[in-house]
Amino acid sequence: MTLETKPFSAAEIAQLRDDTPGVSHRIHLNNAGAALMPTPVVAAVTDYLNREAQIGGYETKAERSEQIEGVYSSVARLVGAAPDEIALAENATVAWQWAFYAQSFKPGDRILTTTAEYAANYLAYLQVAKRTGAVIEIIPDGADGLLDPDALDRIIDDRTRLIAITWVPTNGGLVNPAHAVGKVARRHGIPYLLDACQAVGQMPVDVEAIGCDMLAATGRKFLRGPRGTGFLYMRRELIERTEPAMIDMFGAEWAGANQYTLRSDARRFETWESDYAARVGLGTAVDYALSIGLERIEQRSRSLATQLRSGLAAIDGVTTYDVGQDPVAIVTFTVHGREASDIAAALSKQGINVSVSRPTSTPIDSTKRGLDALVRASPHYYNTTEEIDRTIAAVANKSD
């Protein structure tokens, strides 16, 4: 047994829950939406804001420059990158858009994506296709519902300009084979953009091992950071030949004679103004997760999700919709004869936080599988087996 795989002790879980005040009165199973921030994260944000109130915003940024700079190093450690390959964003969508809209397309160029792609990403594909004449194509899935890397390999041709997939979609617990896609992308020399907003914080991430050129993620989900935070990783070699769709005086500088020079690092995508308090909170959340260990977090979160999934599947009238041989900590289900929103509201009255995953979030997947709105429960490592049992019992009561 290594430190990275050491099981959580009862004392450690108790300490983690002490760091999470919300668990004293709620069972929070909406970590795929927004996880509960631990007290060190809240303290980092409020301390920074209090300092701004005391001495001023510009002055606090100057005073805390080392702390702010450290966020880039923390995020880089989290994903196995270098600090100069990291740009901090307001959210995962902005980070993803920075990467996507910096790509160039012409008529007939192919964008390859996945069945389980987020609607927000797919809308961006549609817009660029309308503007440029590029075409969007869905990579075939295998029998298990996951993207098929062999099929991807077969459909790539000289018109393929981008592979852009979601690693862990918003519904179904599915984990697309991001590493296998990376091998295909590298072999063909195709840029590879990975949406990792549901993966970062609940599993280890190593961009070099994955083989992605770009990765976007959020702070508010399993990473347990503040809302309004996210980041973009872009491989250094790609940064050097990528011009952001928009720039300002943070990402570039005026060079005179109608010329400008871009920054040499990923921060060329950023703008001058940002929420520094939220950023230091993000850095604290990253350090908190790293101190626990992402392998351990993944193991415990999956274990709790398996307990929940199995318990729900055993209830008459309850159907689960999770895909893959080893789904992650996102459990989706319905109760026969009840609307998903009604079940979520009923659980909320009992102090259990879940959410509703609607077909509009993943329209391709929802259409393919004939899905309606689903109840989504997403446990995390600070949840307990007793909380999972209480949730199963509450759903069983609503299915009667």
C-alpha beads as a LAMMPS data file, in Angstrom:
LAMMPS data file: protein, C-alpha beads

400 atoms
399 bonds

1 atom types
1 bond types

-500.0 500.0 xlo xhi
-500.0 500.0 ylo yhi
-500.0 500.0 zlo zhi

Masses

1 110.0

Atoms # bond

1 1 1 0.000 0.000 0.000
2 1 1 1.302 3.441 -0.926
3 1 1 0.433 6.783 0.606
4 1 1 -1.502 7.607 -2.555
5 1 1 -3.812 4.606 -2.086
6 1 1 -4.035 4.569 1.727
7 1 1 -7.698 4.284 2.771
8 1 1 -9.283 7.149 4.670
9 1 1 -9.392 6.555 8.401
10 1 1 -12.452 7.412 10.466
11 1 1 -10.445 10.167 12.152
12 1 1 -9.441 11.654 8.795
13 1 1 -13.021 11.663 7.505
14 1 1 -14.095 13.325 10.751
15 1 1 -11.454 16.031 10.258
16 1 1 -12.438 16.579 6.631
17 1 1 -16.048 16.934 7.704
18 1 1 -15.027 19.382 10.421
19 1 1 -13.494 21.403 7.583
20 1 1 -16.866 21.279 5.799
21 1 1 -19.502 23.029 7.936
22 1 1 -22.317 22.336 5.493
23 1 1 -22.344 18.604 6.275
24 1 1 -23.660 19.313 9.759
25 1 1 -27.143 20.003 8.405
26 1 1 -27.203 18.711 4.799
27 1 1 -26.270 15.592 2.870
28 1 1 -24.549 17.234 -0.044
29 1 1 -24.698 15.011 -3.130
30 1 1 -24.411 17.797 -5.687
31 1 1 -20.638 17.888 -6.025
32 1 1 -20.881 17.626 -9.815
33 1 1 -22.721 20.944 -9.627
34 1 1 -20.859 22.822 -6.909
35 1 1 -19.094 21.071 -4.051
36 1 1 -18.978 22.433 -0.510
37 1 1 -15.889 24.561 -0.012
38 1 1 -13.654 23.569 2.914
39 1 1 -12.974 26.227 5.531
40 1 1 -9.375 26.907 4.368
41 1 1 -10.743 27.898 0.957
42 1 1 -13.369 30.186 2.457
43 1 1 -10.736 31.675 4.769
44 1 1 -8.369 32.361 1.865
45 1 1 -11.068 34.222 -0.058
46 1 1 -12.396 36.235 2.869
47 1 1 -8.909 37.076 4.118
48 1 1 -7.992 38.469 0.720
49 1 1 -11.224 40.468 0.491
50 1 1 -10.735 41.824 4.000
51 1 1 -7.237 42.908 3.083
52 1 1 -8.582 44.697 -0.012
53 1 1 -11.038 46.519 2.234
54 1 1 -8.214 47.527 4.567
55 1 1 -5.567 48.743 2.135
56 1 1 -7.109 48.755 -1.372
57 1 1 -7.408 46.402 -4.309
58 1 1 -4.281 47.429 -6.219
59 1 1 -2.255 47.507 -3.031
60 1 1 -3.404 44.030 -1.981
61 1 1 -2.495 42.584 -5.359
62 1 1 1.000 44.047 -5.024
63 1 1 1.316 42.794 -1.458
64 1 1 0.046 39.299 -2.304
65 1 1 1.797 38.914 -5.657
66 1 1 3.701 35.836 -4.499
67 1 1 0.488 34.197 -3.295
68 1 1 -1.260 34.954 -6.586
69 1 1 1.675 33.661 -8.597
70 1 1 1.599 30.485 -6.534
71 1 1 -1.857 29.622 -7.864
72 1 1 -0.359 28.940 -11.298
73 1 1 2.191 26.604 -9.748
74 1 1 -0.484 24.786 -7.746
75 1 1 -2.722 24.251 -10.784
76 1 1 0.275 23.117 -12.800
77 1 1 1.109 20.471 -10.163
78 1 1 -2.507 19.334 -10.176
79 1 1 -2.472 18.506 -13.896
80 1 1 1.197 17.672 -14.438
81 1 1 2.020 20.803 -16.416
82 1 1 4.404 23.740 -16.139
83 1 1 3.163 27.039 -14.635
84 1 1 3.697 28.880 -17.929
85 1 1 1.218 26.473 -19.583
86 1 1 -1.609 27.580 -17.262
87 1 1 -4.071 30.449 -17.717
88 1 1 -6.627 31.253 -15.012
89 1 1 -10.203 31.957 -16.082
90 1 1 -13.593 32.916 -14.657
91 1 1 -14.914 29.413 -15.307
92 1 1 -14.384 26.284 -17.401
93 1 1 -16.540 27.617 -20.231
94 1 1 -14.380 30.691 -20.695
95 1 1 -11.214 28.588 -20.488
96 1 1 -12.583 26.164 -23.084
97 1 1 -13.681 29.030 -25.335
98 1 1 -10.226 30.599 -25.162
99 1 1 -8.770 27.392 -26.558
100 1 1 -11.480 26.599 -29.100
101 1 1 -11.974 30.053 -30.615
102 1 1 -8.215 30.407 -31.079
103 1 1 -8.264 27.531 -33.583
104 1 1 -8.540 28.257 -37.313
105 1 1 -11.033 26.557 -39.611
106 1 1 -11.941 26.800 -43.272
107 1 1 -14.748 25.241 -45.325
108 1 1 -14.762 21.454 -45.069
109 1 1 -12.485 21.272 -42.019
110 1 1 -13.692 18.619 -39.582
111 1 1 -14.282 19.021 -35.844
112 1 1 -14.543 15.592 -34.221
113 1 1 -16.414 15.385 -30.935
114 1 1 -18.296 12.880 -28.818
115 1 1 -21.880 11.816 -28.223
116 1 1 -21.697 12.993 -24.613
117 1 1 -20.481 16.497 -25.440
118 1 1 -21.793 19.417 -23.407
119 1 1 -24.443 21.509 -25.120
120 1 1 -22.396 24.660 -24.456
121 1 1 -19.440 23.240 -26.366
122 1 1 -21.613 21.965 -29.184
123 1 1 -23.182 25.390 -29.599
124 1 1 -19.699 26.806 -30.114
125 1 1 -19.051 24.191 -32.800
126 1 1 -22.280 25.188 -34.518
127 1 1 -21.354 28.845 -34.451
128 1 1 -17.907 28.253 -35.894
129 1 1 -19.345 25.882 -38.498
130 1 1 -21.811 28.622 -39.524
131 1 1 -19.036 31.206 -39.734
132 1 1 -16.367 29.143 -41.468
133 1 1 -17.991 26.210 -43.244
134 1 1 -16.325 23.679 -40.953
135 1 1 -18.263 20.487 -40.272
136 1 1 -19.000 18.743 -36.976
137 1 1 -18.838 14.964 -36.756
138 1 1 -19.577 12.624 -33.867
139 1 1 -16.970 9.978 -33.094
140 1 1 -18.706 6.566 -32.967
141 1 1 -19.255 4.945 -29.574
142 1 1 -18.452 1.372 -28.679
143 1 1 -20.970 -1.142 -27.361
144 1 1 -20.274 0.080 -23.808
145 1 1 -21.392 3.617 -24.671
146 1 1 -17.889 5.078 -24.504
147 1 1 -16.168 6.852 -27.346
148 1 1 -14.412 4.246 -29.510
149 1 1 -10.726 5.195 -30.030
150 1 1 -10.328 2.688 -32.872
151 1 1 -13.273 4.237 -34.680
152 1 1 -11.712 7.655 -34.121
153 1 1 -8.479 6.426 -35.648
154 1 1 -10.325 5.155 -38.724
155 1 1 -12.290 8.333 -39.451
156 1 1 -9.397 10.803 -39.246
157 1 1 -8.350 12.232 -42.586
158 1 1 -6.438 15.232 -43.900
159 1 1 -9.438 17.500 -43.302
160 1 1 -9.528 16.787 -39.560
161 1 1 -8.517 19.958 -37.719
162 1 1 -9.563 19.330 -34.107
163 1 1 -10.506 16.545 -31.727
164 1 1 -12.552 18.010 -28.868
165 1 1 -14.222 15.760 -26.319
166 1 1 -15.675 15.782 -22.830
167 1 1 -13.849 13.407 -20.492
168 1 1 -16.629 12.966 -17.911
169 1 1 -20.016 14.257 -19.085
170 1 1 -22.643 15.828 -16.878
171 1 1 -24.823 12.724 -16.790
172 1 1 -24.335 8.974 -16.518
173 1 1 -21.003 8.544 -14.717
174 1 1 -19.323 7.790 -18.043
175 1 1 -15.546 8.203 -18.342
176 1 1 -14.457 8.604 -21.932
177 1 1 -11.043 7.058 -22.795
178 1 1 -9.155 10.347 -22.792
179 1 1 -5.726 8.686 -22.746
180 1 1 -6.523 6.478 -25.737
181 1 1 -7.811 9.508 -27.634
182 1 1 -4.541 11.256 -26.830
183 1 1 -2.548 8.476 -28.444
184 1 1 -4.626 8.747 -31.615
185 1 1 -4.351 12.536 -31.680
186 1 1 -0.575 12.479 -31.207
187 1 1 -0.100 9.809 -33.880
188 1 1 -1.979 11.911 -36.428
189 1 1 -0.731 15.300 -35.223
190 1 1 -4.259 16.604 -34.602
191 1 1 -4.820 19.235 -31.848
192 1 1 -6.738 17.707 -28.941
193 1 1 -8.979 19.778 -26.631
194 1 1 -10.263 18.039 -23.492
195 1 1 -13.122 19.321 -21.335
196 1 1 -12.197 18.022 -17.886
197 1 1 -14.549 20.047 -15.702
198 1 1 -16.127 16.946 -14.096
199 1 1 -12.830 15.050 -13.867
200 1 1 -10.517 17.540 -12.170
201 1 1 -10.847 17.170 -8.411
202 1 1 -12.265 13.658 -8.404
203 1 1 -9.469 11.780 -10.213
204 1 1 -5.767 12.180 -11.019
205 1 1 -5.008 14.248 -14.109
206 1 1 -1.706 14.185 -15.996
207 1 1 -1.815 16.094 -19.258
208 1 1 1.367 14.526 -20.558
209 1 1 0.075 11.008 -19.929
210 1 1 -3.292 11.904 -21.454
211 1 1 -1.670 13.449 -24.502
212 1 1 -4.044 16.404 -24.736
213 1 1 -2.863 19.723 -26.117
214 1 1 -5.485 21.763 -24.265
215 1 1 -7.530 21.087 -21.134
216 1 1 -10.229 23.214 -19.507
217 1 1 -11.599 22.798 -15.993
218 1 1 -13.565 24.559 -13.276
219 1 1 -12.960 25.215 -9.611
220 1 1 -16.497 24.876 -8.277
221 1 1 -17.152 21.176 -8.878
222 1 1 -15.158 18.301 -7.387
223 1 1 -12.165 20.560 -6.796
224 1 1 -14.173 22.335 -4.052
225 1 1 -13.064 25.813 -5.074
226 1 1 -15.063 29.048 -5.342
227 1 1 -17.578 29.617 -8.086
228 1 1 -16.302 31.914 -10.811
229 1 1 -12.947 30.138 -11.142
230 1 1 -11.440 27.876 -13.764
231 1 1 -8.297 27.319 -15.768
232 1 1 -6.877 26.401 -19.148
233 1 1 -3.861 24.227 -19.795
234 1 1 -2.231 24.623 -23.199
235 1 1 0.877 22.739 -24.262
236 1 1 3.810 25.097 -24.591
237 1 1 4.512 24.249 -28.243
238 1 1 0.920 25.065 -29.102
239 1 1 0.963 28.341 -27.150
240 1 1 3.810 29.579 -29.308
241 1 1 1.740 29.287 -32.487
242 1 1 -1.697 30.180 -31.102
243 1 1 -3.157 33.677 -31.203
244 1 1 -6.056 34.316 -28.797
245 1 1 -9.331 35.399 -30.371
246 1 1 -9.219 38.514 -28.169
247 1 1 -6.389 40.275 -26.383
248 1 1 -5.854 43.213 -24.070
249 1 1 -2.875 44.825 -22.360
250 1 1 -2.391 41.868 -20.028
251 1 1 -2.017 39.241 -22.750
252 1 1 -0.127 41.510 -25.135
253 1 1 1.703 44.799 -25.247
254 1 1 1.812 47.574 -27.805
255 1 1 5.090 47.455 -29.702
256 1 1 4.690 50.720 -31.616
257 1 1 4.147 51.352 -35.321
258 1 1 0.825 49.503 -35.271
259 1 1 2.459 46.379 -33.818
260 1 1 1.844 44.287 -30.724
261 1 1 3.642 41.438 -29.010
262 1 1 1.868 38.567 -27.300
263 1 1 2.986 37.205 -23.958
264 1 1 5.096 34.096 -24.316
265 1 1 3.063 32.015 -21.858
266 1 1 -0.541 30.805 -21.569
267 1 1 -1.496 34.027 -19.829
268 1 1 -1.754 35.620 -23.252
269 1 1 -5.382 34.455 -23.032
270 1 1 -6.093 36.325 -19.806
271 1 1 -7.306 39.897 -19.405
272 1 1 -6.045 42.575 -17.072
273 1 1 -8.917 42.537 -14.575
274 1 1 -9.804 39.454 -12.538
275 1 1 -11.156 38.304 -9.182
276 1 1 -7.956 37.782 -7.237
277 1 1 -9.759 36.732 -4.068
278 1 1 -11.438 33.901 -5.937
279 1 1 -8.139 32.958 -7.533
280 1 1 -6.356 32.539 -4.223
281 1 1 -9.338 30.451 -3.129
282 1 1 -8.842 28.266 -6.198
283 1 1 -5.181 27.834 -5.347
284 1 1 -6.070 26.858 -1.794
285 1 1 -8.613 24.323 -3.064
286 1 1 -5.994 22.780 -5.339
287 1 1 -3.470 22.536 -2.511
288 1 1 -6.137 21.015 -0.252
289 1 1 -6.922 18.290 -2.810
290 1 1 -3.247 17.595 -3.438
291 1 1 -2.602 17.229 0.290
292 1 1 -5.260 14.495 0.453
293 1 1 -4.209 12.747 -2.748
294 1 1 -6.230 12.479 -5.942
295 1 1 -5.879 8.703 -6.152
296 1 1 -7.395 8.383 -2.695
297 1 1 -10.134 10.871 -3.520
298 1 1 -11.033 8.932 -6.649
299 1 1 -11.142 5.595 -4.853
300 1 1 -13.396 6.823 -2.064
301 1 1 -15.690 8.832 -4.323
302 1 1 -16.162 5.877 -6.681
303 1 1 -16.810 3.569 -3.741
304 1 1 -19.544 5.820 -2.382
305 1 1 -21.044 6.175 -5.858
306 1 1 -21.035 2.376 -6.312
307 1 1 -22.835 1.992 -2.990
308 1 1 -25.424 4.557 -4.031
309 1 1 -25.848 3.167 -7.553
310 1 1 -26.295 -0.396 -6.315
311 1 1 -28.741 0.624 -3.609
312 1 1 -30.867 2.652 -5.995
313 1 1 -30.888 -0.080 -8.641
314 1 1 -32.311 -2.496 -6.083
315 1 1 -35.411 -0.335 -5.467
316 1 1 -38.551 -1.272 -7.393
317 1 1 -39.502 1.524 -9.774
318 1 1 -36.042 3.113 -9.781
319 1 1 -33.913 3.009 -12.939
320 1 1 -30.271 4.048 -13.114
321 1 1 -28.719 5.335 -16.334
322 1 1 -24.979 5.211 -15.759
323 1 1 -22.718 4.067 -18.574
324 1 1 -19.424 2.181 -18.631
325 1 1 -17.743 -0.620 -16.708
326 1 1 -16.415 1.612 -13.923
327 1 1 -18.451 4.827 -13.748
328 1 1 -17.297 7.711 -11.573
329 1 1 -19.069 9.611 -8.808
330 1 1 -22.028 10.801 -10.877
331 1 1 -25.161 8.693 -10.404
332 1 1 -28.269 9.358 -12.497
333 1 1 -31.673 7.788 -11.973
334 1 1 -35.426 8.157 -12.305
335 1 1 -38.360 7.033 -10.177
336 1 1 -41.238 5.556 -12.154
337 1 1 -44.231 7.877 -12.322
338 1 1 -42.410 10.820 -10.737
339 1 1 -40.780 13.850 -12.336
340 1 1 -37.071 14.202 -11.647
341 1 1 -37.622 17.725 -10.335
342 1 1 -40.250 16.431 -7.880
343 1 1 -37.829 13.828 -6.520
344 1 1 -35.067 16.418 -6.178
345 1 1 -37.414 18.779 -4.331
346 1 1 -38.632 16.018 -2.027
347 1 1 -35.076 15.014 -1.157
348 1 1 -34.169 18.649 -0.539
349 1 1 -36.927 18.873 2.065
350 1 1 -35.169 16.031 3.864
351 1 1 -31.845 17.845 3.756
352 1 1 -30.408 15.927 0.790
353 1 1 -28.909 17.967 -2.040
354 1 1 -29.115 16.479 -5.534
355 1 1 -29.700 18.092 -8.917
356 1 1 -31.583 17.462 -12.151
357 1 1 -29.743 16.655 -15.383
358 1 1 -31.886 17.753 -18.305
359 1 1 -31.649 16.613 -21.944
360 1 1 -30.661 20.135 -22.946
361 1 1 -27.325 19.666 -21.151
362 1 1 -26.198 16.798 -23.390
363 1 1 -28.574 16.838 -26.358
364 1 1 -26.751 14.311 -28.576
365 1 1 -26.467 11.698 -25.835
366 1 1 -29.978 12.342 -24.523
367 1 1 -31.486 11.945 -27.979
368 1 1 -29.474 8.812 -28.717
369 1 1 -30.469 7.142 -25.430
370 1 1 -33.981 8.559 -25.297
371 1 1 -33.374 10.253 -21.976
372 1 1 -35.721 12.593 -20.194
373 1 1 -34.749 14.630 -17.138
374 1 1 -32.728 12.572 -14.645
375 1 1 -32.052 12.968 -10.952
376 1 1 -28.293 13.370 -10.508
377 1 1 -26.534 12.526 -7.247
378 1 1 -22.782 13.060 -7.031
379 1 1 -21.045 12.028 -3.793
380 1 1 -17.551 13.108 -2.798
381 1 1 -14.925 11.861 -0.386
382 1 1 -16.286 13.850 2.568
383 1 1 -19.646 12.063 2.357
384 1 1 -20.197 8.975 4.518
385 1 1 -21.646 5.534 3.913
386 1 1 -24.382 6.404 6.396
387 1 1 -25.371 9.411 4.289
388 1 1 -25.567 7.177 1.234
389 1 1 -27.789 4.715 3.098
390 1 1 -30.067 7.548 4.230
391 1 1 -30.352 8.772 0.634
392 1 1 -31.217 5.299 -0.668
393 1 1 -33.878 4.959 2.026
394 1 1 -35.313 8.383 1.179
395 1 1 -35.583 7.505 -2.529
396 1 1 -37.172 4.141 -1.664
397 1 1 -39.794 5.959 0.358
398 1 1 -40.579 8.265 -2.588
399 1 1 -40.872 5.314 -4.984
400 1 1 -43.708 3.711 -3.027

Bonds

1 1 1 2
2 1 2 3
3 1 3 4
4 1 4 5
5 1 5 6
6 1 6 7
7 1 7 8
8 1 8 9
9 1 9 10
10 1 10 11
11 1 11 12
12 1 12 13
13 1 13 14
14 1 14 15
15 1 15 16
16 1 16 17
17 1 17 18
18 1 18 19
19 1 19 20
20 1 20 21
21 1 21 22
22 1 22 23
23 1 23 24
24 1 24 25
25 1 25 26
26 1 26 27
27 1 27 28
28 1 28 29
29 1 29 30
30 1 30 31
31 1 31 32
32 1 32 33
33 1 33 34
34 1 34 35
35 1 35 36
36 1 36 37
37 1 37 38
38 1 38 39
39 1 39 40
40 1 40 41
41 1 41 42
42 1 42 43
43 1 43 44
44 1 44 45
45 1 45 46
46 1 46 47
47 1 47 48
48 1 48 49
49 1 49 50
50 1 50 51
51 1 51 52
52 1 52 53
53 1 53 54
54 1 54 55
55 1 55 56
56 1 56 57
57 1 57 58
58 1 58 59
59 1 59 60
60 1 60 61
61 1 61 62
62 1 62 63
63 1 63 64
64 1 64 65
65 1 65 66
66 1 66 67
67 1 67 68
68 1 68 69
69 1 69 70
70 1 70 71
71 1 71 72
72 1 72 73
73 1 73 74
74 1 74 75
75 1 75 76
76 1 76 77
77 1 77 78
78 1 78 79
79 1 79 80
80 1 80 81
81 1 81 82
82 1 82 83
83 1 83 84
84 1 84 85
85 1 85 86
86 1 86 87
87 1 87 88
88 1 88 89
89 1 89 90
90 1 90 91
91 1 91 92
92 1 92 93
93 1 93 94
94 1 94 95
95 1 95 96
96 1 96 97
97 1 97 98
98 1 98 99
99 1 99 100
100 1 100 101
101 1 101 102
102 1 102 103
103 1 103 104
104 1 104 105
105 1 105 106
106 1 106 107
107 1 107 108
108 1 108 109
109 1 109 110
110 1 110 111
111 1 111 112
112 1 112 113
113 1 113 114
114 1 114 115
115 1 115 116
116 1 116 117
117 1 117 118
118 1 118 119
119 1 119 120
120 1 120 121
121 1 121 122
122 1 122 123
123 1 123 124
124 1 124 125
125 1 125 126
126 1 126 127
127 1 127 128
128 1 128 129
129 1 129 130
130 1 130 131
131 1 131 132
132 1 132 133
133 1 133 134
134 1 134 135
135 1 135 136
136 1 136 137
137 1 137 138
138 1 138 139
139 1 139 140
140 1 140 141
141 1 141 142
142 1 142 143
143 1 143 144
144 1 144 145
145 1 145 146
146 1 146 147
147 1 147 148
148 1 148 149
149 1 149 150
150 1 150 151
151 1 151 152
152 1 152 153
153 1 153 154
154 1 154 155
155 1 155 156
156 1 156 157
157 1 157 158
158 1 158 159
159 1 159 160
160 1 160 161
161 1 161 162
162 1 162 163
163 1 163 164
164 1 164 165
165 1 165 166
166 1 166 167
167 1 167 168
168 1 168 169
169 1 169 170
170 1 170 171
171 1 171 172
172 1 172 173
173 1 173 174
174 1 174 175
175 1 175 176
176 1 176 177
177 1 177 178
178 1 178 179
179 1 179 180
180 1 180 181
181 1 181 182
182 1 182 183
183 1 183 184
184 1 184 185
185 1 185 186
186 1 186 187
187 1 187 188
188 1 188 189
189 1 189 190
190 1 190 191
191 1 191 192
192 1 192 193
193 1 193 194
194 1 194 195
195 1 195 196
196 1 196 197
197 1 197 198
198 1 198 199
199 1 199 200
200 1 200 201
201 1 201 202
202 1 202 203
203 1 203 204
204 1 204 205
205 1 205 206
206 1 206 207
207 1 207 208
208 1 208 209
209 1 209 210
210 1 210 211
211 1 211 212
212 1 212 213
213 1 213 214
214 1 214 215
215 1 215 216
216 1 216 217
217 1 217 218
218 1 218 219
219 1 219 220
220 1 220 221
221 1 221 222
222 1 222 223
223 1 223 224
224 1 224 225
225 1 225 226
226 1 226 227
227 1 227 228
228 1 228 229
229 1 229 230
230 1 230 231
231 1 231 232
232 1 232 233
233 1 233 234
234 1 234 235
235 1 235 236
236 1 236 237
237 1 237 238
238 1 238 239
239 1 239 240
240 1 240 241
241 1 241 242
242 1 242 243
243 1 243 244
244 1 244 245
245 1 245 246
246 1 246 247
247 1 247 248
248 1 248 249
249 1 249 250
250 1 250 251
251 1 251 252
252 1 252 253
253 1 253 254
254 1 254 255
255 1 255 256
256 1 256 257
257 1 257 258
258 1 258 259
259 1 259 260
260 1 260 261
261 1 261 262
262 1 262 263
263 1 263 264
264 1 264 265
265 1 265 266
266 1 266 267
267 1 267 268
268 1 268 269
269 1 269 270
270 1 270 271
271 1 271 272
272 1 272 273
273 1 273 274
274 1 274 275
275 1 275 276
276 1 276 277
277 1 277 278
278 1 278 279
279 1 279 280
280 1 280 281
281 1 281 282
282 1 282 283
283 1 283 284
284 1 284 285
285 1 285 286
286 1 286 287
287 1 287 288
288 1 288 289
289 1 289 290
290 1 290 291
291 1 291 292
292 1 292 293
293 1 293 294
294 1 294 295
295 1 295 296
296 1 296 297
297 1 297 298
298 1 298 299
299 1 299 300
300 1 300 301
301 1 301 302
302 1 302 303
303 1 303 304
304 1 304 305
305 1 305 306
306 1 306 307
307 1 307 308
308 1 308 309
309 1 309 310
310 1 310 311
311 1 311 312
312 1 312 313
313 1 313 314
314 1 314 315
315 1 315 316
316 1 316 317
317 1 317 318
318 1 318 319
319 1 319 320
320 1 320 321
321 1 321 322
322 1 322 323
323 1 323 324
324 1 324 325
325 1 325 326
326 1 326 327
327 1 327 328
328 1 328 329
329 1 329 330
330 1 330 331
331 1 331 332
332 1 332 333
333 1 333 334
334 1 334 335
335 1 335 336
336 1 336 337
337 1 337 338
338 1 338 339
339 1 339 340
340 1 340 341
341 1 341 342
342 1 342 343
343 1 343 344
344 1 344 345
345 1 345 346
346 1 346 347
347 1 347 348
348 1 348 349
349 1 349 350
350 1 350 351
351 1 351 352
352 1 352 353
353 1 353 354
354 1 354 355
355 1 355 356
356 1 356 357
357 1 357 358
358 1 358 359
359 1 359 360
360 1 360 361
361 1 361 362
362 1 362 363
363 1 363 364
364 1 364 365
365 1 365 366
366 1 366 367
367 1 367 368
368 1 368 369
369 1 369 370
370 1 370 371
371 1 371 372
372 1 372 373
373 1 373 374
374 1 374 375
375 1 375 376
376 1 376 377
377 1 377 378
378 1 378 379
379 1 379 380
380 1 380 381
381 1 381 382
382 1 382 383
383 1 383 384
384 1 384 385
385 1 385 386
386 1 386 387
387 1 387 388
388 1 388 389
389 1 389 390
390 1 390 391
391 1 391 392
392 1 392 393
393 1 393 394
394 1 394 395
395 1 395 396
396 1 396 397
397 1 397 398
398 1 398 399
399 1 399 400
